[in-house]
Amino acid sequence: MGKVSVMNTNAALQTQGQTATAFASALSAKLVDTIRTNARVLRYLASSLSSTALDYTMLLILNATIGGVFLPVALARVSSCSLNFALNRKVFNARGGIVATAIRYAIMAASVMTMSYLMIQALVSAGMALWMASLAANTSLFIVNYLGQNFFVFGTLADLRASISEAVAGLQQAATRATGILSSMLARIAGRDLVLAA
């Protein structure tokens, strides 16, 4: 009897070990898949943070050495935009020549800067502190900037069309799933009402 219980215990432990290994393997595969799926966004985030760090560092150094605000801001912004452009050409696997993408990047940067200014101005007018308004505006424009650089600056119109088609297909699948879930829930509710009525 003792041998049988030891064998059962060993078998149970072996099964638990296999389950844990399978779970860890599945979790690891899911993590790798998530990183691969979001690699471009993560690289874009890293390039944006690097450019922002350069911008703030240069702004503080230039302000301390040459004084004023306009020239330090302008020089810091040109430097950080240049770094961001160079990094994002690699992040987005730029298609097109450097001059053409640089022109589109300048248009995009000016557009985002204008939107940022207008949002900051509106938020400050509504009573928000400048630092908070700047943070809110620039954070909310992160996705606009990402999409603009991905499709307008470094991508092609075909890339944009393909992404829109994928997004529409994804929305259609989600709507189909939601409709199925709602139908199932309504059927269960109707079934309960019939049982309660009887």
MDAnalysis code that builds the backbone (N, CA, C; Angstrom):
import MDAnalysis as mda
import numpy as np

u = mda.Universe.empty(594, n_residues=198, atom_resindex=np.repeat(np.arange(198), 3), trajectory=True)
u.add_TopologyAttr("name", ["N", "CA", "C"] * 198)
u.add_TopologyAttr("resid", np.arange(1, 199))
u.add_TopologyAttr("resname", ["MET", "GLY", "LYS", "VAL", "SER", "VAL", "MET", "ASN", "THR", "ASN", "ALA", "ALA", "LEU", "GLN", "THR", "GLN", "GLY", "GLN", "THR", "ALA", "THR", "ALA", "PHE", "ALA", "SER", "ALA", "LEU", "SER", "ALA", "LYS", "LEU", "VAL", "ASP", "THR", "ILE", "ARG", "THR", "ASN", "ALA", "ARG", "VAL", "LEU", "ARG", "TYR", "LEU", "ALA", "SER", "SER", "LEU", "SER", "SER", "THR", "ALA", "LEU", "ASP", "TYR", "THR", "MET", "LEU", "LEU", "ILE", "LEU", "ASN", "ALA", "THR", "ILE", "GLY", "GLY", "VAL", "PHE", "LEU", "PRO", "VAL", "ALA", "LEU", "ALA", "ARG", "VAL", "SER", "SER", "CYS", "SER", "LEU", "ASN", "PHE", "ALA", "LEU", "ASN", "ARG", "LYS", "VAL", "PHE", "ASN", "ALA", "ARG", "GLY", "GLY", "ILE", "VAL", "ALA", "THR", "ALA", "ILE", "ARG", "TYR", "ALA", "ILE", "MET", "ALA", "ALA", "SER", "VAL", "MET", "THR", "MET", "SER", "TYR", "LEU", "MET", "ILE", "GLN", "ALA", "LEU", "VAL", "SER", "ALA", "GLY", "MET", "ALA", "LEU", "TRP", "MET", "ALA", "SER", "LEU", "ALA", "ALA", "ASN", "THR", "SER", "LEU", "PHE", "ILE", "VAL", "ASN", "TYR", "LEU", "GLY", "GLN", "ASN", "PHE", "PHE", "VAL", "PHE", "GLY", "THR", "LEU", "ALA", "ASP", "LEU", "ARG", "ALA", "SER", "ILE", "SER", "GLU", "ALA", "VAL", "ALA", "GLY", "LEU", "GLN", "GLN", "ALA", "ALA", "THR", "ARG", "ALA", "THR", "GLY", "ILE", "LEU", "SER", "SER", "MET", "LEU", "ALA", "ARG", "ILE", "ALA", "GLY", "ARG", "ASP", "LEU", "VAL", "LEU", "ALA", "ALA"])
u.atoms.positions = np.array([
    [0.820, -1.192, 0.000],
    [0.000, 0.000, 0.000],
    [0.869, 1.262, 0.000],
    [1.987, 1.269, 0.739],
    [2.890, 2.409, 0.797],
    [3.520, 2.711, -0.540],
    [3.856, 1.629, -1.296],
    [4.456, 1.842, -2.617],
    [3.472, 2.508, -3.564],
    [2.222, 2.105, -3.509],
    [1.205, 2.661, -4.403],
    [1.012, 4.148, -4.120],
    [0.974, 4.530, -2.828],
    [0.764, 5.933, -2.514],
    [1.968, 6.778, -2.908],
    [3.188, 6.254, -2.781],
    [4.386, 6.966, -3.219],
    [4.361, 7.134, -4.730],
    [3.934, 6.078, -5.451],
    [3.855, 6.156, -6.916],
    [2.808, 7.173, -7.341],
    [1.665, 7.194, -6.638],
    [0.621, 8.165, -6.959],
    [1.114, 9.596, -6.698],
    [1.838, 9.766, -5.581],
    [2.380, 11.082, -5.247],
    [3.393, 11.520, -6.301],
    [4.284, 10.613, -6.712],
    [5.271, 10.940, -7.748],
    [4.590, 11.288, -9.068],
    [3.560, 10.528, -9.427],
    [2.826, 10.802, -10.672],
    [2.138, 12.161, -10.597],
    [1.551, 12.471, -9.433],
    [0.882, 13.767, -9.268],
    [1.890, 14.907, -9.369],
    [3.045, 14.738, -8.715],
    [4.083, 15.776, -8.794],
    [4.601, 15.943, -10.209],
    [4.770, 14.830, -10.908],
    [5.238, 14.894, -12.294],
    [4.215, 15.621, -13.170],
    [2.940, 15.340, -12.975],
    [1.880, 16.005, -13.738],
    [1.860, 17.495, -13.429],
    [2.004, 17.846, -12.139],
    [2.032, 19.259, -11.764],
    [3.234, 19.963, -12.382],
    [4.373, 19.274, -12.392],
    [5.575, 19.848, -13.001],
    [5.403, 20.069, -14.489],
    [4.778, 19.096, -15.164],
    [4.525, 19.242, -16.601],
    [3.553, 20.385, -16.865],
    [2.543, 20.513, -16.008],
    [1.565, 21.603, -16.154],
    [2.249, 22.953, -15.963],
    [3.084, 23.036, -14.930],
    [3.798, 24.293, -14.673],
    [4.737, 24.637, -15.825],
    [5.421, 23.627, -16.364],
    [6.329, 23.850, -17.490],
    [5.554, 24.309, -18.718],
    [4.416, 23.662, -18.970],
    [3.586, 24.048, -20.120],
    [3.065, 25.471, -19.957],
    [2.662, 25.819, -18.722],
    [2.163, 27.161, -18.456],
    [3.271, 28.195, -18.675],
    [4.459, 27.909, -18.131],
    [5.596, 28.830, -18.289],
    [5.974, 28.977, -19.753],
    [5.935, 27.889, -20.486],
    [6.263, 27.931, -21.906],
    [5.243, 28.758, -22.678],
    [3.959, 28.553, -22.376],
    [2.905, 29.325, -23.048],
    [3.009, 30.803, -22.702],
    [3.287, 31.094, -21.432],
    [3.438, 32.481, -20.994],
    [4.625, 33.142, -21.675],
    [5.727, 32.422, -21.763],
    [6.920, 32.931, -22.423],
    [6.656, 33.203, -23.898],
    [5.976, 32.275, -24.568],
    [5.645, 32.454, -25.982],
    [4.731, 33.659, -26.170],
    [3.767, 33.846, -25.268],
    [2.846, 34.987, -25.349],
    [3.604, 36.298, -25.156],
    [4.555, 36.307, -24.214],
    [5.354, 37.506, -23.965],
    [6.202, 37.860, -25.187],
    [6.849, 36.862, -25.771],
    [7.672, 37.089, -26.969],
    [6.803, 37.590, -28.113],
    [5.609, 37.002, -28.273],
    [4.694, 37.424, -29.327],
    [4.234, 38.870, -29.112],
    [3.948, 39.219, -27.869],
    [3.524, 40.587, -27.550],
    [4.641, 41.578, -27.843],
    [5.868, 41.230, -27.484],
    [7.001, 42.120, -27.750],
    [7.204, 42.278, -29.252],
    [7.121, 41.159, -29.993],
    [7.274, 41.250, -31.451],
    [6.189, 42.124, -32.063],
    [4.958, 41.925, -31.606],
    [3.829, 42.689, -32.137],
    [4.004, 44.178, -31.867],
    [4.512, 44.516, -30.694],
    [4.628, 45.920, -30.297],
    [6.042, 46.470, -30.417],
    [6.915, 45.760, -31.099],
    [8.319, 46.177, -31.192],
    [8.457, 47.568, -31.797],
    [7.710, 47.838, -32.855],
    [7.826, 49.151, -33.500],
    [7.374, 50.248, -32.549],
    [6.290, 50.024, -31.831],
    [5.805, 51.032, -30.892],
    [6.834, 51.252, -29.781],
    [7.435, 50.167, -29.303],
    [8.451, 50.288, -28.254],
    [9.690, 51.031, -28.763],
    [10.105, 50.740, -29.998],
    [11.257, 51.460, -30.582],
    [10.908, 52.938, -30.780],
    [9.669, 53.213, -31.213],
    [9.232, 54.593, -31.393],
    [9.233, 55.318, -30.045],
    [8.748, 54.650, -29.019],
    [8.739, 55.239, -27.680],
    [10.166, 55.555, -27.236],
    [11.090, 54.636, -27.472],
    [12.492, 54.856, -27.101],
    [13.089, 56.030, -27.876],
    [12.791, 56.122, -29.172],
    [13.333, 57.242, -29.962],
    [12.729, 58.567, -29.504],
    [11.442, 58.546, -29.153],
    [10.791, 59.771, -28.675],
    [11.370, 60.224, -27.348],
    [11.577, 59.270, -26.442],
    [12.150, 59.622, -25.137],
    [13.586, 60.123, -25.285],
    [14.349, 59.510, -26.186],
    [15.731, 59.959, -26.430],
    [15.740, 61.387, -26.967],
    [14.869, 61.660, -27.901],
    [14.796, 63.009, -28.487],
    [14.346, 64.029, -27.455],
    [13.387, 63.639, -26.621],
    [12.907, 64.539, -25.577],
    [14.020, 64.834, -24.574],
    [14.767, 63.804, -24.208],
    [15.885, 64.005, -23.276],
    [16.922, 64.958, -23.866],
    [17.248, 64.783, -25.145],
    [18.192, 65.688, -25.805],
    [17.638, 67.115, -25.824],
    [16.351, 67.258, -26.141],
    [15.716, 68.566, -26.210],
    [15.818, 69.294, -24.867],
    [15.420, 68.630, -23.791],
    [15.467, 69.266, -22.477],
    [16.898, 69.558, -22.024],
    [17.809, 68.630, -22.269],
    [19.207, 68.820, -21.869],
    [19.817, 70.009, -22.605],
    [19.635, 70.043, -23.924],
    [20.191, 71.162, -24.706],
    [19.542, 72.482, -24.312],
    [18.242, 72.463, -24.078],
    [17.544, 73.681, -23.679],
    [18.147, 74.244, -22.401],
    [18.354, 73.397, -21.412],
    [18.907, 73.866, -20.143],
    [20.350, 74.343, -20.286],
    [21.157, 73.596, -21.035],
    [22.566, 73.978, -21.223],
    [22.671, 75.283, -22.005],
    [21.933, 75.389, -23.109],
    [21.992, 76.609, -23.930],
    [21.443, 77.815, -23.185],
    [20.377, 77.609, -22.424],
    [19.809, 78.711, -21.654],
    [20.803, 79.198, -20.614],
    [21.518, 78.254, -19.998],
    [22.504, 78.633, -18.974],
    [23.749, 79.295, -19.584],
    [24.117, 78.903, -20.827],
    [25.357, 79.433, -21.415],
    [25.136, 80.688, -22.250],
    [24.107, 80.716, -23.090],
    [23.912, 81.886, -23.948],
    [22.733, 82.752, -23.513],
    [21.900, 82.234, -22.599],
    [20.779, 83.008, -22.073],
    [19.621, 83.099, -23.055],
    [18.603, 83.775, -22.615],
    [17.412, 83.940, -23.428],
    [16.571, 82.669, -23.475],
    [15.513, 82.749, -24.261],
    [14.619, 81.597, -24.385],
    [14.502, 81.154, -25.839],
    [14.274, 82.106, -26.744],
    [13.985, 81.731, -28.125],
    [15.105, 80.927, -28.770],
    [16.346, 81.435, -28.739],
    [17.464, 80.741, -29.385],
    [17.728, 79.372, -28.756],
    [17.767, 79.251, -27.419],
    [17.941, 77.913, -26.838],
    [16.811, 76.943, -27.228],
    [15.574, 77.440, -27.225],
    [14.443, 76.578, -27.600],
    [14.573, 76.155, -29.062],
    [14.869, 77.102, -29.933],
    [14.973, 76.793, -31.363],
    [16.109, 75.810, -31.641],
    [17.281, 76.047, -31.078],
    [18.422, 75.152, -31.309],
    [18.179, 73.760, -30.708],
    [17.589, 73.725, -29.512],
    [17.296, 72.439, -28.879],
    [16.273, 71.663, -29.702],
    [15.261, 72.358, -30.201],
    [14.210, 71.688, -30.976],
    [14.751, 71.174, -32.308],
    [15.569, 71.962, -32.991],
    [16.161, 71.509, -34.257],
    [17.041, 70.279, -34.015],
    [17.816, 70.298, -32.947],
    [18.688, 69.161, -32.632],
    [17.877, 67.913, -32.300],
    [16.861, 68.062, -31.453],
    [16.068, 66.892, -31.058],
    [15.250, 66.359, -32.234],
    [14.751, 67.243, -33.087],
    [14.001, 66.794, -34.273],
    [14.925, 66.071, -35.255],
    [16.147, 66.547, -35.379],
    [17.117, 65.881, -36.256],
    [17.421, 64.473, -35.760],
    [17.639, 64.342, -34.458],
    [17.874, 63.021, -33.872],
    [16.646, 62.135, -34.067],
    [15.467, 62.678, -33.783],
    [14.232, 61.907, -33.910],
    [14.009, 61.446, -35.344],
    [14.274, 62.314, -36.294],
    [14.131, 61.961, -37.710],
    [15.075, 60.813, -38.066],
    [16.335, 60.925, -37.658],
    [17.320, 59.889, -37.981],
    [16.942, 58.551, -37.336],
    [16.525, 58.578, -36.086],
    [16.140, 57.338, -35.404],
    [14.877, 56.726, -36.025],
    [13.901, 57.583, -36.308],
    [12.628, 57.061, -36.814],
    [12.704, 56.580, -38.253],
    [13.700, 57.020, -39.013],
    [13.899, 56.433, -40.353],
    [14.157, 54.934, -40.209],
    [14.865, 54.552, -39.153],
    [15.137, 53.128, -38.893],
    [13.939, 52.445, -38.235],
    [13.292, 53.139, -37.287],
    [12.137, 52.565, -36.588],
    [11.054, 52.165, -37.582],
    [10.775, 53.033, -38.549],
    [9.684, 52.803, -39.500],
    [10.164, 52.229, -40.839],
    [11.430, 51.832, -40.915],
    [11.979, 51.305, -42.174],
    [11.587, 52.219, -43.340],
    [12.062, 53.442, -43.281],
    [11.658, 54.496, -44.210],
    [11.706, 54.055, -45.661],
    [10.625, 54.369, -46.353],
    [10.550, 54.161, -47.788],
    [10.559, 55.543, -48.419],
    [11.406, 55.725, -49.379],
    [11.527, 57.040, -49.999],
    [12.868, 57.663, -49.664],
    [13.237, 58.639, -50.458],
    [14.525, 59.305, -50.283],
    [14.566, 60.151, -49.033],
    [15.768, 60.507, -48.632],
    [15.953, 61.265, -47.391],
    [15.374, 62.673, -47.499],
    [15.483, 63.294, -48.668],
    [14.969, 64.661, -48.822],
    [13.439, 64.656, -48.762],
    [12.823, 63.727, -49.476],
    [11.354, 63.650, -49.481],
    [10.813, 63.357, -48.081],
    [11.447, 62.408, -47.375],
    [10.966, 62.096, -46.023],
    [11.262, 63.241, -45.053],
    [12.369, 63.960, -45.267],
    [12.698, 65.098, -44.398],
    [11.658, 66.212, -44.564],
    [11.231, 66.448, -45.788],
    [10.201, 67.473, -46.026],
    [8.892, 67.064, -45.356],
    [8.494, 65.792, -45.533],
    [7.251, 65.319, -44.898],
    [7.383, 65.355, -43.375],
    [8.585, 65.041, -42.856],
    [8.809, 65.087, -41.407],
    [8.644, 66.530, -40.908],
    [9.196, 67.491, -41.629],
    [9.089, 68.902, -41.220],
    [7.628, 69.349, -41.205],
    [6.861, 68.924, -42.214],
    [5.426, 69.252, -42.262],
    [4.712, 68.630, -41.063],
    [5.015, 67.370, -40.798],
    [4.390, 66.660, -39.677],
    [4.761, 67.322, -38.352],
    [6.040, 67.622, -38.166],
    [6.503, 68.237, -36.919],
    [5.842, 69.602, -36.701],
    [5.734, 70.388, -37.761],
    [5.086, 71.701, -37.653],
    [3.606, 71.546, -37.319],
    [2.964, 70.568, -37.923],
    [1.537, 70.328, -37.654],
    [1.313, 69.907, -36.207],
    [2.132, 68.989, -35.744],
    [1.997, 68.516, -34.360],
    [2.318, 69.637, -33.382],
    [3.336, 70.442, -33.692],
    [3.693, 71.556, -32.826],
    [2.538, 72.562, -32.753],
    [1.879, 72.820, -33.881],
    [0.745, 73.740, -33.897],
    [-0.414, 73.183, -33.080],
    [-0.725, 71.902, -33.264],
    [-1.795, 71.278, -32.476],
    [-1.470, 71.334, -30.994],
    [-0.215, 71.071, -30.652],
    [0.215, 71.105, -29.256],
    [0.017, 72.502, -28.675],
    [0.455, 73.515, -29.421],
    [0.309, 74.892, -28.948],
    [-1.157, 75.231, -28.720],
    [-2.018, 74.889, -29.682],
    [-3.444, 75.210, -29.558],
    [-4.083, 74.491, -28.363],
    [-3.709, 73.241, -28.153],
    [-4.248, 72.496, -27.022],
    [-3.752, 73.083, -25.697],
    [-2.474, 73.402, -25.640],
    [-1.916, 73.983, -24.416],
    [-2.589, 75.317, -24.120],
    [-2.754, 76.129, -25.146],
    [-3.387, 77.436, -24.978],
    [-4.810, 77.277, -24.442],
    [-5.560, 76.344, -25.004],
    [-6.943, 76.115, -24.564],
    [-6.988, 75.607, -23.124],
    [-6.093, 74.688, -22.786],
    [-6.086, 74.134, -21.428],
    [-5.668, 75.169, -20.391],
    [-4.682, 75.986, -20.737],
    [-4.250, 77.041, -19.824],
    [-5.366, 78.072, -19.653],
    [-6.045, 78.416, -20.748],
    [-7.173, 79.357, -20.674],
    [-8.298, 78.810, -19.797],
    [-8.421, 77.468, -19.759],
    [-9.450, 76.836, -18.932],
    [-9.026, 76.728, -17.473],
    [-7.775, 77.178, -17.163],
    [-7.333, 77.205, -15.781],
    [-6.314, 76.147, -15.390],
    [-5.873, 75.342, -16.340],
    [-4.889, 74.304, -16.023],
    [-3.493, 74.920, -15.963],
    [-2.660, 74.398, -15.080],
    [-1.273, 74.861, -14.968],
    [-0.531, 74.554, -16.271],
    [0.406, 75.425, -16.626],
    [1.133, 75.279, -17.890],
    [1.827, 73.926, -18.001],
    [2.544, 73.503, -16.954],
    [3.275, 72.234, -17.023],
    [2.315, 71.068, -17.229],
    [1.144, 71.117, -16.585],
    [0.170, 70.043, -16.721],
    [-0.478, 70.081, -18.109],
    [-0.752, 71.279, -18.607],
    [-1.342, 71.436, -19.934],
    [-0.389, 70.921, -21.008],
    [0.900, 71.243, -20.839],
    [1.903, 70.772, -21.798],
    [1.998, 69.255, -21.786],
    [2.024, 68.680, -20.602],
    [2.090, 67.224, -20.472],
    [0.850, 66.564, -21.090],
    [-0.317, 67.097, -20.794],
    [-1.562, 66.527, -21.327],
    [-1.628, 66.630, -22.848],
    [-1.282, 67.783, -23.382],
    [-1.348, 67.990, -24.829],
    [-0.363, 67.084, -25.559],
    [0.871, 67.077, -25.102],
    [1.891, 66.292, -25.796],
    [1.666, 64.794, -25.651],
    [1.147, 64.359, -24.522],
    [0.836, 62.942, -24.339],
    [-0.311, 62.538, -25.260],
    [-1.324, 63.389, -25.355],
    [-2.467, 63.048, -26.211],
    [-2.089, 63.050, -27.690],
    [-1.043, 63.767, -28.062],
    [-0.621, 63.806, -29.464],
    [0.369, 62.688, -29.816],
    [0.740, 61.876, -28.843],
    [1.704, 60.796, -29.079],
    [1.219, 59.875, -30.205],
    [-0.028, 59.430, -30.140],
    [-0.547, 58.495, -31.142],
    [-0.700, 59.183, -32.499],
    [-1.084, 60.449, -32.494],
    [-1.191, 61.200, -33.756],
    [0.181, 61.272, -34.422],
    [1.190, 61.578, -33.635],
    [2.556, 61.674, -34.139],
    [3.034, 60.317, -34.660],
    [2.746, 59.251, -33.903],
    [3.148, 57.893, -34.323],
    [2.504, 57.537, -35.664],
    [1.205, 57.735, -35.765],
    [0.497, 57.388, -37.010],
    [0.959, 58.256, -38.172],
    [1.169, 59.541, -37.905],
    [1.641, 60.441, -38.950],
    [3.011, 60.042, -39.478],
    [3.908, 59.687, -38.569],
    [5.247, 59.283, -39.012],
    [5.206, 57.918, -39.688],
    [4.384, 57.021, -39.164],
    [4.299, 55.674, -39.729],
    [3.767, 55.699, -41.160],
    [2.758, 56.501, -41.419],
    [2.124, 56.482, -42.736],
    [2.504, 57.665, -43.623],
    [2.466, 58.871, -43.087],
    [2.710, 60.050, -43.913],
    [4.190, 60.283, -44.175],
    [5.000, 60.212, -43.135],
    [6.411, 60.568, -43.276],
    [7.224, 59.428, -43.869],
    [7.177, 58.268, -43.246],
    [8.076, 57.181, -43.624],
    [7.393, 56.039, -44.377],
    [6.086, 56.042, -44.463],
    [5.362, 54.955, -45.114],
    [4.886, 55.344, -46.500],
    [3.929, 54.558, -46.978],
    [3.342, 54.816, -48.291],
    [1.826, 54.827, -48.153],
    [1.161, 55.312, -49.171],
    [-0.297, 55.317, -49.187],
    [-0.831, 53.890, -49.143],
    [-0.124, 52.964, -49.770],
    [-0.539, 51.559, -49.747],
    [-0.492, 51.010, -48.319],
    [0.523, 51.420, -47.536],
    [0.605, 51.008, -46.130],
    [-0.611, 51.513, -45.358],
    [-0.980, 52.766, -45.603],
    [-2.125, 53.357, -44.922],
    [-3.405, 52.606, -45.284],
    [-3.595, 52.342, -46.567],
    [-4.795, 51.602, -46.991],
    [-4.839, 50.217, -46.356],
    [-3.709, 49.521, -46.327],
    [-3.661, 48.175, -45.740],
    [-3.981, 48.229, -44.246],
    [-3.453, 49.214, -43.548],
    [-3.724, 49.331, -42.111],
    [-5.181, 49.661, -41.838],
    [-5.758, 50.523, -42.666],
    [-7.180, 50.849, -42.506],
    [-8.021, 49.603, -42.751],
    [-7.668, 48.830, -43.786],
    [-8.409, 47.595, -44.073],
    [-8.305, 46.613, -42.909],
    [-7.106, 46.476, -42.333],
    [-6.924, 45.593, -41.184],
    [-7.742, 46.070, -39.992],
    [-7.748, 47.382, -39.761],
    [-8.505, 47.928, -38.634],
    [-9.999, 47.699, -38.824],
    [-10.488, 47.916, -40.044],
    [-11.913, 47.695, -40.328],
    [-12.266, 46.227, -40.138],
    [-11.411, 45.338, -40.633],
    [-11.655, 43.896, -40.465],
    [-11.671, 43.526, -38.985],
    [-10.755, 44.086, -38.217],
    [-10.719, 43.828, -36.780],
    [-11.973, 44.325, -36.080],
    [-12.441, 45.510, -36.475],
    [-13.672, 46.054, -35.899],
    [-14.879, 45.193, -36.272],
    [-14.888, 44.705, -37.514],
    [-15.991, 43.839, -37.935],
    [-15.990, 42.543, -37.132],
    [-14.814, 41.959, -36.910],
    [-14.727, 40.729, -36.106],
    [-15.181, 40.996, -34.682],
    [-14.765, 42.121, -34.117],
    [-15.167, 42.456, -32.745],
    [-16.674, 42.655, -32.666],
    [-17.245, 43.317, -33.676],
    [-18.698, 43.528, -33.696],
    [-19.440, 42.199, -33.808],
    [-18.906, 41.290, -34.619],
    [-19.534, 39.973, -34.772],
    [-19.491, 39.213, -33.447],
    [-18.337, 39.248, -32.776],
    [-18.216, 38.579, -31.475],
    [-19.153, 39.204, -30.455],
    [-19.211, 40.531, -30.428],
    [-20.087, 41.216, -29.468],
    [-21.549, 40.878, -29.729],
    [-21.923, 40.812, -30.996],
    [-23.302, 40.457, -31.346],
    [-23.615, 39.039, -30.879],
    [-22.686, 38.122, -31.086],
    [-22.867, 36.741, -30.632],
    [-23.026, 36.654, -29.123],
    [-22.188, 37.394, -28.399],
    [-22.258, 37.392, -26.936],
    [-23.583, 37.971, -26.465],
    [-23.984, 39.095, -27.067],
    [-25.265, 39.712, -26.686],
    [-26.441, 38.787, -26.994],
    [-26.414, 38.134, -28.148],
    [-27.487, 37.202, -28.511],
    [-27.566, 36.059, -27.509],
    [-26.403, 35.540, -27.135],
    [-26.349, 34.454, -26.154],
    [-26.902, 34.914, -24.809],
    [-26.508, 36.110, -24.391],
    [-26.997, 36.632, -23.107],
    [-28.508, 36.843, -23.152],
    [-29.011, 37.392, -24.256],
    [-30.452, 37.624, -24.384],
    [-31.218, 36.302, -24.392],
    [-30.652, 35.294, -25.050],
    [-31.302, 33.977, -25.074],
    [-31.353, 33.392, -23.668],
    [-30.280, 33.542, -22.900],
    [-30.277, 33.036, -21.519],
    [-31.295, 33.766, -20.668],
    [-31.351, 35.087, -20.837],
    [-32.317, 35.879, -20.073],
    [-33.736, 35.470, -20.446],
    [-33.993, 35.324, -21.737],
    [-35.322, 34.907, -22.194],
    [-35.663, 33.518, -21.651],
    [-34.694, 32.630, -21.641],
    [-34.907, 31.269, -21.108],
    [-35.227, 31.301, -19.623],
    [-34.557, 32.153, -18.884],
    [-34.836, 32.279, -17.434],
    [-36.223, 32.851, -17.211],
    [-36.596, 33.846, -18.046],
    [-37.931, 34.432, -17.901],
    [-38.995, 33.382, -18.140],
    [-38.778, 32.504, -19.129],
    [-39.754, 31.443, -19.405],
    [-39.843, 30.465, -18.234],
    [-38.695, 30.123, -17.652],
    [-38.675, 29.204, -16.506],
    [-39.362, 29.861, -15.307],
    [-39.064, 31.161, -15.065],
    [-39.692, 31.857, -13.941],
    [-41.193, 32.018, -14.153],
    [-41.620, 32.223, -15.388],
    [-43.042, 32.391, -15.690],
    [-43.804, 31.091, -15.504],
    [-43.148, 29.963, -15.717],
    [-43.840, 28.654, -15.626],
    [-44.028, 28.227, -14.228],
])
